[in-house]
Amino acid sequence: MTMPAVVLTKQGRIALQDRPRPRLRPDQILVEVDLCGICGSDLHASQLPQVYRGDCILGHEPTGRVVEVGGNVADWAAGQRVTVNPNGNVDGSCVYCRSGRPNFCRQATLETALGLQADGALAPLAADAAQGDARDLGVDVALECSGSAAATSAALKLLRPRGILVVVGAGPDPGLDSAPILLKEITVRGSYIYTDEFDRAIHLLATQQITVADLTTVITPLPDALAAFDALRAGRIMKALVAPGMHHTAEGTQAKATRE
């Protein structure tokens, strides 16, 4: 059986294709995808061959529900709501894992990352290894998460003297202007994927300590996902989520996000 999916082709194009439904291994769970974000790095996937493998289903920001559990998996059950750490498949024995830096584990980041080297969640189903669930406008710390040169430039302008710019997103043009870095003695740091942030983020969402509805511009059905890629590249929208189970409208319009 097949399913529709957004794929990075071997030729470096992003295309909507029919792909085989995932076959569950004994050490995996099968997740029905409710929503999957389009990451800023997805927009530049063809220009980031260091981390993106061609002929792979994209999508590494999913939420959904468990629909099937492998025979060797414990503590998981069908019907559970889940998110997925796309870089959670750490080997546990490399020098980075043993030194408390699993975000640099080669297996987890460069070999089996969901939506980068392993098939991801811009599709109805995804299989994953069973891991754990006025007037001063200046700021002291800015996180640039889109890989956009314009956003990096804005962050540098917004930072106060001796502020910290944390580079989270990757793109072909970093937009790092040396002048504000020099004149304001800004510290530039890199932040590579995750360590233990998932539990903290889920707690903040569950306790409503952060509001995210306003950050989502559109929720779009899978057949309209390519239009969302185009809108993100053009800067017309801020954040797009793809709902593989959403019905495609005759006009091909995208559903606007609503506040719950």
N, C-alpha and C positions, 0 to 999 in steps of 0.2 A: 504494500500500500504506500501511497505517496501523500505528501502534504506540501502546501505552498511555503516558501521560505525566501528571505532576503539573503543573498549569497555574494561573497566576494569571489569573483571568478578567477581562474588561473591567469587570465589576461589583465587582471587588476580592475575590472569593472564591477559595479554594484548592480545586481540584477535580481529580479523576482523569478524564481524557478520552482519546479516541482522536485522535491527531494524525498528519498525514502524516509518513512517514519523511523524514529530511533528504535533500535533493538536493545532491550534492557539486559545488562550484565548482572550477575549475582550480587556485585558490590555497588549497584547503582539504585537510584530512585528515578521514576519517570514523573516529570512535572508538566501539568497542563498550564500553559503560560496565560496569565491574565493580562499583564502589561509588561512591556520591555522598552526601556529608554533607548534612544539613539545617542550614543556618547560622542563627544567632540572628536575623539580619536577615530571613531568609525568613519567620519567624513573624510579623513585623510588616510584611510586604511591602505590604499594602493601606494602611498608614499612612505609607509612605515613597514617595509618588508622585514625589519628586525624583529617585529612582534606579530605581524599579521601574515598568516599563511593563506595562499589562494585556494580556491575550491572549498571554502568553508562557510557555513552558515554564521552570519554575524549575530550580535546581540549578547551583551554581558551585563545588562542591568535589569534582570527580570524579577517579577513576582508571580506567584501562581499557587497551585494546589497539587499535592501529591496524588497521583492517580494509580500508581503501581510501585511496589517495593520489591527489590531483589531479594533472593532467598538468603543471602549472607548479610543482610542489613538488619540491624536492631534499632530500637528506639524511634522508629518512623512508622507512620501508618497512613493509608489512603485517606484523603480528605483534609489533611493538615495544610494550613497556609504557610508558605515558605518564601524566602528570598534565597538567592544563591550567591555565594562568594565565588566569583569566576576564577580566582587564583587560589582556591582553597586546597587544591590537590598537591600539597607539599610533600616532599619525600621524607622529611623528618630527620634525615641523617647527614645532609650536606653541611658544609661549614657555616652557611648562613642560617639554616634552621637551628643548628646547635648553638649558635651565638645569639639567638633571639631575634634574628632578622629574616623571617620567612618570606618577607616581601621581595627578597632577592633570590629565592630558591629558583634555580633554572627550570626544574620540572614544572613548577607551578606557574611560572611567568612566561617562559619561552618555548614550552613543549606541549602543555595540556591546558592552557588557559581557555576557558569557555568563551566562545565567540571570537577568538583570535587565532588559536591553532586547533581547537576542538570545536565541533559544531555547537553553535550558541542558541539563543532564545528568540530570535526574530522569526519565529515559526510557532505553530500551535502547541508543539510538544518539544520538551528538551530533557535529555538524560544527563544526570550529573552524579559524580561520586557523592556518597552520603557523608556530608560534613555537618558541623554544628550550625543551628539556626542563628539747617537753618542758617549759627552760620558756619563754625569750624567743621568742615566735612572730612577732615583728614582722619586717617585710620593708622593704627600701629602695625597691623598685619593684614595682608591681602592674599587670598588664594585665587589663582587664575586656573580655572578648570576646563576651559574650552579649547585651548590651543590656538586661539585667535590673536593675531598681532595687535589688532585694535583693542582687545580687552586687556592685553598685557600693557599697552601704552597707557590706557586709562588707569590701570592699577598703579603704575609707577607715578602718575600724576597725583593720585589720591593719597598715596602714602605720605605720612609725616617724615621729617628727618629722622634718620636711623631706624626707619621702619623695616619690615621684613616682607619680602615677596616670596610666596611659596608657589613654585611652578608645579602644577598638577597635570594640566593638559598638555598634549603634544601636537605640534603642527609643523608644516614646512617652513614657516617664517616665524621665529620666536618673538620678534618685535621687542627685543631687549635693547633699549636705547641707553647707551653708556652715560649720556649727559645727566639725567636725573639720578642714576645710580651713583655717579661720582659726587654730584653737588649735594645730594641729601644723605650720602653715606648709607645707601640702602643695602641690606643684606639679601642676597638671592639664594634661596634654598630649593632643592628638588624634593618632591614627595612621590615615591614610587609605589603605586597600588596600596595594599592594605596589610595590617598585621592583625589587630583585634578590635577594629572599629565597628564591626557589624553588630555585635551585642549592644554596644553603646548607642548606635544609631537607632536600632529597633526600640530600645527603651525610651529614647527621646520622642520617637513617633508615637509609641503606645501611650505615653503619658502626656501627649499633646504639648510638649515643651517647645516644639518647633512647628511652624506652619509651612507646608510645601505646596498647597493647592495653587497659590499665586505664581509659583515657579513654572508650572506646566502650561504651555500655550495651547497645545492641541493633543487630543487622543484620536488616533487614526486607525482605521482597519488595515489589515496587512496589504491588500492590493494597492492602497494609497501610500505605502511606506516610502516609495521612491520619491514621491512628491514632497514628503516631509524632509528627506535628505536634501532635495533642491532648496526648500525653504530655509533650512538651517544654514546651508552654504551661503545663501544670499543674505542672511541676517534678518529675514522677515519674521522669524519666530525665535523664542529663546530655548524652549525645551519641548521635545516631542516624545510621546509615549505611543507605542504600537500595541493594539489590542487584537491579537490574532483571531479571536472569536467574534469580533464585531462584524456585523453585516456591512457589506460594501454597498454604498448608496449609488443610485443610478447616475447621479451627477458627479460622483467621485469626490464629494466634499469631505472635509475633515471635521470631526466632531470637536467642539470646543470643550476644554476642561471646565468642570464646574466645581465650585466649592461645596464640600459636604457639610 
